[in-house]
Amino acid sequence: MTPVAATILQQIRTTDRFALGSWGITNISSRVEMLYDETSLQLCLVRGRKVIIKYDLGSDLYEVTVGRNAPTFEKVLGRRIASGTKWVEEGSRSDVYSDSLVQVIDSLLKGKRF
């Protein structure tokens, strides 16, 4: 796990130590996106939902995105056949400070505006 991803987890646990469990986290992974040189933390929830927290090094703020991978279908000889998945964004917030990460993620998972 990258140092930035570990820091994000530590900030979430410091704000609310039960937050990760209450969101139904099943897997935690960090990934570095080479195109934008950003470090992000991906939290995999139950039922295929994901929370992606991207850290902006320049502004010291976070961007939080909640979504899921939905199956895509195509018709072959009159029958619907699964052909893959596509990312469906359920909500996002940018310019989030570290002390409000838990509140923003809670509101996005519940589908409410913060």
Phi and psi in degrees as a GROMACS rama.xvg file:
@    title "Ramachandran Plot"
@    xaxis  label "Phi"
@    yaxis  label "Psi"
@TYPE xy
-72.5705  157.019  THR-2
-60.367  -36.0742  PRO-3
-67.8578  -41.9456  VAL-4
-63.5436  -40.0651  ALA-5
-64.8928  -37.0292  ALA-6
-66.2402  -40.7145  THR-7
-60.8799  -46.5318  ILE-8
-60.6369  -42.0155  LEU-9
-63.6946  -39.8711  GLN-10
-65.6738  -38.7137  GLN-11
-66.1857  -45.7794  ILE-12
-66.4733  -32.6882  ARG-13
-69.3838  -39.4235  THR-14
-69.1644  -46.7355  THR-15
-150.608  107.144  ASP-16
-70.8359  -14.8277  ARG-17
-99.9503  1.12098  PHE-18
-61.3947  -47.8849  ALA-19
-59.8966  -41.2925  LEU-20
-68.8796  -38.0901  GLY-21
-71.1938  -23.8749  SER-22
-81.823  -10.1142  TRP-23
77.3981  42.1717  GLY-24
-66.7104  128.251  ILE-25
-109.911  -22.2667  THR-26
-156.321  139.697  ASN-27
-121.967  127.507  ILE-28
-142.132  149.109  SER-29
-113.152  148.948  SER-30
-146.087  148.289  ARG-31
-108.985  122.633  VAL-32
-90.0932  112.826  GLU-33
-67.9436  -30.383  MET-34
-63.7586  -41.125  LEU-35
-106.937  -2.8211  TYR-36
55.5037  42.5622  ASP-37
-110.692  148.255  GLU-38
-105.824  134.433  THR-39
-134.578  160.603  SER-40
-118.943  130.318  LEU-41
-113.361  123.166  GLN-42
-107.541  118.659  LEU-43
-92.511  124.694  CYS-44
-103.078  175.822  LEU-45
-67.6882  157.824  VAL-46
60.9966  27.9685  ARG-47
78.83  2.05391  GLY-48
-76.9456  151.51  ARG-49
-135.571  146.57  LYS-50
-115.251  122.932  VAL-51
-113.664  121.812  ILE-52
-111.513  114.11  ILE-53
-105.372  134.953  LYS-54
-101.253  128.029  TYR-55
-97.2647  109.605  ASP-56
-62.4109  -35.3774  LEU-57
-69.6632  -42.486  GLY-58
-99.7927  -7.62196  SER-59
59.4023  36.8039  ASP-60
-125.127  169.394  LEU-61
-116.85  154.734  TYR-62
-119.708  125.596  GLU-63
-112.718  129.109  VAL-64
-128.529  133.966  THR-65
-117.973  134.257  VAL-66
-168.224  -168.257  GLY-67
-153.819  161.107  ARG-68
-92.9653  115.18  ASN-69
-101.749  143.788  ALA-70
-70.5357  146.165  PRO-71
-111.499  147.62  THR-72
-126.23  152.968  PHE-73
-137.842  154.19  GLU-74
-91.0669  127.344  LYS-75
-128.816  115.347  VAL-76
54.4176  40.0811  LEU-77
81.9943  1.90866  GLY-78
-115.336  144.72  ARG-79
-83.5507  125.126  ARG-80
-126.62  133.806  ILE-81
-64.8843  130.344  ALA-82
-116.638  -2.53937  SER-83
152.054  -157.299  GLY-84
-134.784  158.994  THR-85
-137.998  151.159  LYS-86
-78.6356  126.43  TRP-87
-116.449  113.807  VAL-88
-82.5026  127.474  GLU-89
-95.9532  -19.8023  GLU-90
171.648  157.013  GLY-91
-154.466  156.453  SER-92
-140.107  137.698  ARG-93
-115.093  168.874  SER-94
56.8745  53.0345  ASP-95
-102.298  129.183  VAL-96
-79.3475  157.976  TYR-97
-63.737  -32.5471  SER-98
-75.5658  -12.7112  ASP-99
-111.789  11.9186  SER-100
-57.9011  -47.4051  LEU-101
-63.7889  -43.3419  VAL-102
-63.441  -41.9077  GLN-103
-66.3564  -45.0149  VAL-104
-63.6131  -42.6657  ILE-105
-56.1005  -47.5235  ASP-106
-67.7501  -37.7395  SER-107
-68.4622  -38.391  LEU-108
-69.0703  -29.6545  LEU-109
-87.0998  -6.55  LYS-110
80.2424  18.8007  GLY-111
-105.004  153.981  LYS-112
-82.6161  139.259  ARG-113
